Structure formats: structure tokens, C-alpha cells
Amino acid sequence: MIHQRRTAGGTDARGGGHERGVDSSVAAALLQEQGHEVIGVTALLCGGASRCCSDEDVSRAREVAAQLGIPHHTLDLGAAFEQVIVAPFIAEYLAGRTPSPCPRCNRLIKFGLLLEQSLSLGADCLATGHYARVTQDDRGWHLRRGLDPRKDQSYFLSLLTQAQLARSVFPLGGMQKAEVVRIARQRNLAARRSKESQELCFVEEGGHGAWIDVRSFDTRGPGDIVDMAGRKVGEHRGIHYYTIGQRRGLGVAAGTPVYVVALDAAQKPRGGGAARSPDAPAPDGRGGVLGGR
């Protein structure tokens, strides 16, 4: 993560913290080159084998800060992250829904608590390595897509409020990813060695289903997979392993492609639910369900 603070002269001095990888480190370097005072902030969100704030990530963030000659702070936001992101994430899957935790995390944690703590350190704004842009006119602040269509991350910032957008800075929003990588190589930034990941940062290797099994006592276990006519065609591992539209990993040999059309979280003696052929009509327009027993 990156944040901004005001200098003694009263001019805005934008500072930088670090997410995992090249983007936020390049953002910090660019802000520094523009004459802003930069400080690094790393938010500790979860431990274990997480992809977002392992010991290696913190060490790399400190190394980049040292390369840039900027101070670095580590902030423990783990308790809040568990309460407002992890717990609802698990609850949604157990209820048969598929959550999207990243927009919520950006609003409540990164541009919520982390921004607040950055301001307490003397910051004016929080900047990150997101590929998005912020503009302002007489109607207020507007979130815009990043210019690189393959890296645009505006969706993940879509829940930010007007007050948060006013404090947000995205130095990479007008750049292509290839240009960012080139800058990192030219400066030999430590973060250049990081491997990018599109997976959820807090879910360990093995997928969210197995991860939820370990963390929750409320999983209902296996149940039946039935087709649109109510015939059992297989057994699932628990509804939290699945999402609407899923086709892979069902373990159903139907002779034609099938996919999940509904999930039923209600505990029933042999809960129904389903996979069906894309060409098969849904009776009563409702679709099947995949349920627990």
C-alpha cells in the first residue's frame, strides 16, 4: 500500500506502502520521483500461508523501502480483517452464495482502516498499485478504468465512497503493465521477483473449500447431486466447494457437459441439488439445487 502525507511547507507529499509484487513498489518510486515524500506501509491481514502478508512479503516491502530510502511501517489489521472479511466470506459460502471479498476489503480495510491509520501518521492520501484512475468534476469524484484493459482493477475498487476516492491515488492507472515491469527492472526493485497471483490472498493453497473445512465447524458435509428431474447423479463434498455455473470438479459422468444451476444450503435428509445439461430446460423455470444432507 502507499500513502501520502503533507510536508512542513504545506505541499502534498505522497508516500508509498506496499502490496505484494511490483505494482505498488513502482507506484512508490514514481511518486518519489515526482517530488513527493514517500513512506511505506504494509498491512498485516492474515498469517499462515497467505499470499498477501507472509514474512517474505513484509521482508520484501522493507527491502524496497530501503532501496527507495523511505521509512516503512507495519500495521497489524488482522483482527479487523478476520471479523469483517474472513467471517462473512465463510458464512456466504455456507449459505450457498459466492462472495466477492476484494471490493469489500478495499472499502473496509485498505481504504478504511489502513487509510485511517495512514492519516494518523500524517498522511493526506492513500495510494496503491491498482490499475485504476480517479477524476473529479463539479459532480464529485469518479472512479475510472485503468488504461491497460488486461489489468484494469476498477471493479475491485467499485465500493469506495466519495470520501475514500478523494483520498485515493493510483499512479499506475494511466500505464501499461509492460511499462511498469520495465521500470521495475530498470530500478532493480526487489519486488520485481514477486510472482503475481489472481487467487484470493487469504486462502491457502488447496482452494477455498478445503480451507473452509479447516476453519469452520458449520460445514454440513456431503450431499446428493441430482439432475433436473430429481434423479441422483452423484455426491458432492459440501456446498461450499461449489458455485453457480461451475462445470469442473463435479465428479458427474453424464455423457454431456453439466453445470451447477442452484445451491440449497438448507439441511435436509437428502438435500436436492443439481447439475444439468446446458441444453436441458429447467422445470418451472427454477433450475436444480445442490444441497446438504
HUZI-V909876 format. One record per pair of residues at least 24 apart in sequence whose ideal C-beta (glycine too) atoms are under 8 Angstrom apart, sorted by the first residue. I is the first residue (numbers start at 1). GAP is how many residues later the second one is. Records with the same first field share a line. If there is no record, write none. Layout:
I->GAP ; GAP
This chain:
1->40 ; 41 ; 42 ; 109 ; 113 ; 117 ; 125 ; 126 ; 127
2->25 ; 26 ; 29 ; 36 ; 38 ; 39 ; 124 ; 125 ; 126 ; 127 ; 167 ; 169
3->36 ; 38 ; 111 ; 112 ; 115 ; 118 ; 120 ; 122 ; 123 ; 124
4->27 ; 32 ; 119 ; 120 ; 121 ; 122 ; 123 ; 165
5->32 ; 34 ; 113 ; 116 ; 117 ; 118 ; 119
6->116 ; 117 ; 118
7->30
12->24 ; 112 ; 113
13->24 ; 25 ; 111
14->24 ; 110 ; 111 ; 113 ; 155
15->24 ; 25 ; 26 ; 55 ; 108 ; 112
16->24 ; 25 ; 52 ; 54 ; 111
17->24 ; 25 ; 26 ; 44 ; 55 ; 56 ; 97 ; 101 ; 109 ; 111
18->24 ; 42 ; 43 ; 46 ; 47 ; 173
19->33 ; 109 ; 110
20->31 ; 32 ; 33 ; 37 ; 40 ; 171 ; 174 ; 177 ; 181
21->108 ; 170 ; 173 ; 174 ; 175
22->107 ; 158 ; 159 ; 162 ; 167 ; 169 ; 170 ; 172
23->105 ; 106 ; 107 ; 108 ; 149 ; 157
24->104 ; 105 ; 167
25->39 ; 104 ; 159 ; 164 ; 165 ; 166
26->103 ; 145 ; 146 ; 154 ; 157 ; 158 ; 161 ; 163 ; 165
27->100 ; 101 ; 102 ; 143 ; 144 ; 145
28->36 ; 37 ; 40 ; 42
29->39 ; 154 ; 158 ; 160
30->141 ; 142 ; 153
31->96 ; 138 ; 140
32->36 ; 38
38->30 ; 32
39->31 ; 32 ; 33 ; 34 ; 82 ; 84
40->24 ; 25 ; 28 ; 30 ; 31 ; 32 ; 33
41->31 ; 32 ; 33 ; 34 ; 73 ; 76 ; 77 ; 80
42->30 ; 31 ; 32 ; 33
43->32 ; 34 ; 66 ; 67 ; 71
44->30 ; 31 ; 32 ; 33 ; 34
45->32 ; 33 ; 36 ; 40 ; 64 ; 156 ; 157
46->32 ; 35 ; 36 ; 40 ; 155 ; 156
47->31
48->156
49->155 ; 156
50->151 ; 152 ; 154
51->146 ; 148 ; 149 ; 150 ; 151
52->149 ; 150
53->148
60->130 ; 131 ; 133 ; 134
61->130
63->127
64->125 ; 126 ; 127
67->120 ; 121 ; 122 ; 123
73->48
75->39 ; 42
77->32 ; 36 ; 37 ; 40
80->28 ; 29 ; 33
81->24 ; 28 ; 121
84->24 ; 25
85->24 ; 117
86->116 ; 129
90->122 ; 125 ; 126 ; 150
93->115 ; 119 ; 146 ; 147
94->118 ; 122 ; 124 ; 125 ; 126 ; 145 ; 146 ; 171
95->170
96->143 ; 167 ; 168 ; 169 ; 194
97->166
98->145 ; 146
101->99 ; 101
102->54 ; 98
103->52 ; 53 ; 54 ; 55 ; 56
104->55
106->50 ; 51 ; 53 ; 54
107->52 ; 53 ; 54 ; 57
111->46 ; 49 ; 53 ; 56 ; 57
112->52
115->49 ; 52
119->48
124->43
125->42 ; 43 ; 44
126->41 ; 42 ; 43
127->41 ; 42 ; 43 ; 44
128->40 ; 41 ; 42
129->41 ; 42 ; 43
130->26 ; 27 ; 40 ; 42 ; 43
131->39 ; 41 ; 42 ; 44 ; 46
132->25 ; 38 ; 41
133->37 ; 40 ; 41
134->31 ; 34 ; 35 ; 36 ; 39
136->30
141->24 ; 25
144->29
146->24 ; 26 ; 27 ; 28
147->26 ; 27 ; 28 ; 29
148->27 ; 28 ; 29
150->27
151->25 ; 26
207->34
208->32 ; 33
209->28 ; 29 ; 31 ; 32
212->28
213->25 ; 27
220->45 ; 47 ; 72 ; 73
221->71 ; 72
222->70 ; 71
223->47 ; 48 ; 50 ; 67 ; 68 ; 69 ; 70
224->46 ; 47 ; 48 ; 49 ; 67 ; 69
225->25 ; 26 ; 27 ; 48 ; 49 ; 50 ; 65
226->46 ; 47 ; 48 ; 62 ; 63
227->27 ; 31 ; 47 ; 48 ; 49 ; 53 ; 61
228->33 ; 46 ; 48 ; 52 ; 53 ; 54 ; 55 ; 59 ; 60
229->54
230->42
233->25 ; 42
234->41
236->37 ; 54
238->54
239->24 ; 25 ; 26 ; 34 ; 51 ; 52 ; 53
242->48
250->25
260->30
261->26 ; 27 ; 28
262->24 ; 25 ; 26 ; 27 ; 28
263->26 ; 27 ; 28
264->25 ; 26 ; 27 ; 28
265->26 ; 27
266->25 ; 26
267->25 ; 26
268->24 ; 25
269->24
